[in-house]
Amino acid sequence: MKALLRSAPVQTFLALVLGGYLWLVLHTIRWRILNQEPADSVLGDPHGFLVLFWHGRIAASIGAQPLCRPLRPTRLIISLSPDGEFIARAMEMMDLPAFRGSSRKTKDPKRARSGSTVYRQSLDWVRDGGLLILTPDGPRGPAQQMAEGPVRMAARTGAPVMLMGLSASPALTLKTWDRMQLPLPFGRGVIAFDGPVRAPQDADADEILRLRRDWAARLTAATEAAEAALR
């Protein structure tokens, strides 16, 4: 069964289904934005920056696409997992290409090499003025705990980081590790920004850990603010 799901025809079909669903989400949900002025300020600056949101809000994140494009070249980071393959194809259909790999450390040599490559590509992308979108608790969790990679990317590039909380109603909440939220078309959505935040380029391990905890708390608070605005 797993081999069938990972076959090229099935992956293509799943990408088409997901791409169609994302198109409906983008074009039929009425989006409201909280704290938009700081996001507009960062977007209007010629320098690159990062946007972080929790993995469980990937489906809702498509609603933020009009805020970024065509004003800024945008890339995602999507894992090399089989699920990541059709997700990457669907996102490319939405004109949101991805770097394939992970910013997390792994003992798998193949994934470690891909992660190192993606990390370098991402740094260059941001330094050249691009927008990089990351889920800092993906691809496997723990949910709503910020990995080290995004904070180190911010420190290495000196780029500002926008924390983006997302929620939609009505929506389905899946029984997955990240409590994935699937917005239903023709509903309402809220995007709540916090930031910009920055990581010092000389940040040591203790400072990185402090920032991880601080940014995670603020990103969760932004997500809760988006949820509250829908009540």
Backbone torsions as a table, in degrees:
resi	resn	phi	psi	omega
1	MET	NA	-44.0	179.1
2	LYS	-62.2	-39.5	179.2
3	ALA	-62.3	-39.1	178.8
4	LEU	-64.3	-44.7	-178.7
5	LEU	-64.2	-26.7	-177.6
6	ARG	-94.2	1.5	179.9
7	SER	-70.9	154.7	-176.0
8	ALA	-59.0	-44.9	-180.0
9	PRO	-62.1	-40.8	-179.7
10	VAL	-68.3	-41.3	178.1
11	GLN	-61.1	-40.1	177.8
12	THR	-64.2	-43.6	178.6
13	PHE	-61.6	-45.4	-179.7
14	LEU	-63.6	-37.6	178.0
15	ALA	-63.9	-41.2	178.5
16	LEU	-64.4	-41.9	178.9
17	VAL	-63.6	-47.9	-179.2
18	LEU	-65.3	-41.2	178.8
19	GLY	-61.7	-41.4	177.4
20	GLY	-63.8	-41.3	178.3
21	TYR	-63.3	-44.9	-179.8
22	LEU	-63.9	-35.9	177.6
23	TRP	-62.2	-43.3	177.6
24	LEU	-62.9	-42.9	178.9
25	VAL	-59.3	-44.8	-177.7
26	LEU	-64.2	-41.2	-169.3
27	HIS	-97.7	-10.6	-176.2
28	THR	-118.2	-14.2	178.6
29	ILE	-87.3	137.8	177.2
30	ARG	-87.5	112.1	-174.3
31	TRP	-97.2	140.1	174.3
32	ARG	-121.1	140.5	-175.8
33	ILE	-117.9	129.5	176.1
34	LEU	-104.5	136.9	178.0
35	ASN	60.2	48.6	-175.6
36	GLN	-76.4	-28.4	-173.7
37	GLU	-57.6	-45.7	177.7
38	PRO	-62.8	-36.1	178.2
39	ALA	-64.9	-41.3	178.1
40	ASP	-63.9	-36.8	179.8
41	SER	-64.2	-44.2	178.7
42	VAL	-66.9	-41.1	-179.3
43	LEU	-64.8	-32.2	-179.3
44	GLY	-78.6	-12.2	178.0
45	ASP	-81.1	140.6	-177.5
46	PRO	-71.1	-14.0	-177.8
47	HIS	-79.3	155.8	179.5
48	GLY	-72.4	162.5	177.3
49	PHE	-156.7	170.4	-178.7
50	LEU	-115.3	148.7	172.3
51	VAL	-124.7	128.7	-179.1
52	LEU	-117.8	136.0	169.2
53	PHE	-146.0	159.3	-176.5
54	TRP	-70.1	148.3	-175.7
55	HIS	-56.6	-35.0	-178.5
56	GLY	-66.8	-7.5	-178.6
57	ARG	-112.6	21.9	-180.0
58	ILE	-58.3	-45.6	-176.9
59	ALA	-63.7	-36.1	179.9
60	ALA	-74.9	-22.8	-172.7
61	SER	-64.4	-21.0	-179.5
62	ILE	-60.5	-23.2	178.7
63	GLY	-65.9	-20.7	179.0
64	ALA	-85.2	-6.1	-175.3
65	GLN	-56.0	-44.9	-178.2
66	PRO	-63.5	-19.3	178.7
67	LEU	-70.9	-27.1	-170.5
68	CYS	-104.5	-34.1	-174.2
69	ARG	-115.8	144.7	7.2
70	PRO	-90.5	19.2	-176.5
71	LEU	-71.1	-23.7	-173.6
72	ARG	-148.5	129.2	173.3
73	PRO	-58.4	133.6	-172.2
74	THR	-127.9	138.8	174.4
75	ARG	-133.4	151.4	173.7
76	LEU	-109.1	166.3	165.3
77	ILE	-115.3	122.6	-179.3
78	ILE	-128.2	137.7	-173.7
79	SER	-66.0	166.1	178.3
80	LEU	-85.3	7.2	-179.2
81	SER	-66.9	161.1	176.5
82	PRO	-56.7	-39.2	176.7
83	ASP	-63.3	-38.2	179.9
84	GLY	-63.2	-28.5	-177.7
85	GLU	-62.4	-52.5	-176.9
86	PHE	-74.7	-27.8	175.2
87	ILE	-64.7	-43.4	178.5
88	ALA	-62.4	-40.8	178.4
89	ARG	-63.5	-42.4	-179.6
90	ALA	-64.4	-41.8	179.8
91	MET	-65.7	-35.5	177.5
92	GLU	-65.2	-33.4	174.8
93	MET	-61.6	-30.6	177.4
94	MET	-87.5	12.8	-179.5
95	ASP	61.8	37.7	175.1
96	LEU	-124.6	82.6	-177.9
97	PRO	-68.2	159.1	-174.8
98	ALA	-127.3	149.2	161.3
99	PHE	-83.5	134.0	-176.6
100	ARG	-100.5	115.5	179.0
101	GLY	161.5	-153.9	-178.4
102	SER	-149.5	147.6	175.9
103	SER	-89.6	1.3	-178.9
104	ARG	-88.7	153.3	174.2
105	LYS	-75.9	144.6	-179.6
106	THR	-147.5	154.6	177.5
107	LYS	-88.1	-10.5	177.9
108	ASP	-74.3	116.3	-176.1
109	PRO	-57.2	-41.8	-179.0
110	LYS	-63.4	-46.3	-179.4
111	ARG	-69.9	-33.2	177.9
112	ALA	-62.8	-43.8	178.7
113	ARG	-63.8	-43.2	179.7
114	SER	-64.6	-38.2	179.4
115	GLY	-64.2	-40.4	178.2
116	SER	-64.1	-40.8	178.7
117	THR	-64.6	-46.6	-179.8
118	VAL	-62.2	-39.3	179.4
119	TYR	-60.1	-46.3	179.1
120	ARG	-65.2	-42.6	178.2
121	GLN	-60.1	-41.1	-178.1
122	SER	-66.3	-42.2	178.0
123	LEU	-60.6	-45.8	179.6
124	ASP	-62.9	-40.6	-178.7
125	TRP	-60.0	-48.0	-179.1
126	VAL	-67.7	-41.9	179.8
127	ARG	-63.3	-27.7	179.3
128	ASP	-87.1	5.4	175.5
129	GLY	101.4	7.3	-178.5
130	GLY	-82.7	163.8	173.9
131	LEU	-100.7	129.1	179.8
132	LEU	-116.4	126.9	-179.3
133	ILE	-105.5	130.6	-176.8
134	LEU	-134.2	147.6	167.3
135	THR	-106.7	104.3	-168.9
136	PRO	-73.9	-2.9	173.7
137	ASP	-112.6	7.2	-178.6
138	GLY	-98.6	168.0	3.0
139	PRO	-91.4	-1.6	-174.2
140	ARG	-125.8	-1.6	179.4
141	GLY	92.4	-168.6	5.6
142	PRO	-63.4	150.9	-176.4
143	ALA	-63.0	137.2	174.7
144	GLN	56.9	33.3	169.3
145	GLN	-120.9	124.8	-171.6
146	MET	-79.6	125.8	176.8
147	ALA	-72.2	167.0	-177.6
148	GLU	-74.5	-33.0	-172.4
149	GLY	-53.6	-52.2	-178.0
150	PRO	-60.8	-36.6	179.7
151	VAL	-67.8	-41.6	178.3
152	ARG	-66.3	-36.2	175.9
153	MET	-60.1	-44.1	179.8
154	ALA	-63.1	-39.6	179.4
155	ALA	-67.9	-43.2	-177.1
156	ARG	-66.4	-36.4	-175.9
157	THR	-93.1	-20.6	-173.6
158	GLY	72.1	12.7	-174.6
159	ALA	-80.3	148.0	173.5
160	PRO	-71.5	156.9	-178.6
161	VAL	-126.8	128.2	172.4
162	MET	-101.8	130.9	175.9
163	LEU	-96.6	127.5	-170.4
164	MET	-123.3	110.2	173.5
165	GLY	-88.3	140.8	-176.0
166	LEU	-135.2	143.6	172.1
167	SER	-158.5	154.2	179.8
168	ALA	-142.8	154.7	178.1
169	SER	-148.3	134.0	-3.9
170	PRO	-73.3	158.8	179.9
171	ALA	-154.1	154.4	173.6
172	LEU	-96.9	137.2	175.9
173	THR	-110.1	115.8	-176.2
174	LEU	-81.4	155.8	179.2
175	LYS	-89.1	58.9	178.9
176	THR	-108.7	171.3	-177.0
177	TRP	-59.5	-29.0	-177.2
178	ASP	-101.4	4.2	-177.7
179	ARG	53.6	52.3	-177.1
180	MET	-53.1	128.5	178.1
181	GLN	-100.4	124.8	178.2
182	LEU	-110.1	102.2	178.9
183	PRO	-62.4	142.8	174.1
184	LEU	-93.3	141.5	-178.9
185	PRO	-58.9	156.7	176.1
186	PHE	67.5	25.5	177.3
187	GLY	-107.3	-151.3	179.3
188	ARG	-123.0	149.8	177.3
189	GLY	-139.7	152.3	178.3
190	VAL	-130.6	135.4	173.3
191	ILE	-115.8	121.5	-179.1
192	ALA	-117.7	118.8	-178.4
193	PHE	-96.3	149.1	168.2
194	ASP	-136.3	140.0	-179.4
195	GLY	122.0	-168.3	7.7
196	PRO	-75.6	148.4	173.5
197	VAL	-115.7	159.2	-177.7
198	ARG	-138.0	158.1	173.8
199	ALA	-117.0	127.6	179.2
200	PRO	-59.5	141.4	-178.0
201	GLN	-67.8	-19.5	177.4
202	ASP	-102.8	21.4	-177.2
203	ALA	-61.4	130.3	176.3
204	ASP	-90.9	-175.9	-175.0
205	ALA	-61.3	-39.2	-179.6
206	ASP	-66.1	-40.6	179.5
207	GLU	-68.5	-39.2	176.9
208	ILE	-59.6	-44.6	179.1
209	LEU	-62.9	-41.5	179.0
210	ARG	-62.7	-43.4	179.7
211	LEU	-65.9	-39.3	177.4
212	ARG	-57.0	-45.8	-179.4
213	ARG	-67.9	-41.8	-179.5
214	ASP	-66.0	-48.1	-179.4
215	TRP	-64.8	-37.7	178.0
216	ALA	-61.5	-44.6	179.7
217	ALA	-63.4	-41.6	-178.8
218	ARG	-70.3	-36.8	178.7
219	LEU	-68.4	-40.1	175.8
220	THR	-63.5	-40.7	178.3
221	ALA	-63.5	-39.1	177.9
222	ALA	-65.5	-38.8	177.4
223	THR	-64.5	-42.4	178.1
224	GLU	-66.1	-35.0	176.3
225	ALA	-64.3	-39.0	176.9
226	ALA	-64.8	-41.2	177.9
227	GLU	-63.6	-43.6	-177.8
228	ALA	-63.6	-34.0	-178.7
229	ALA	-68.3	-14.7	-179.6
230	LEU	-92.6	-8.9	-176.5
231	ARG	-78.9	NA	NA
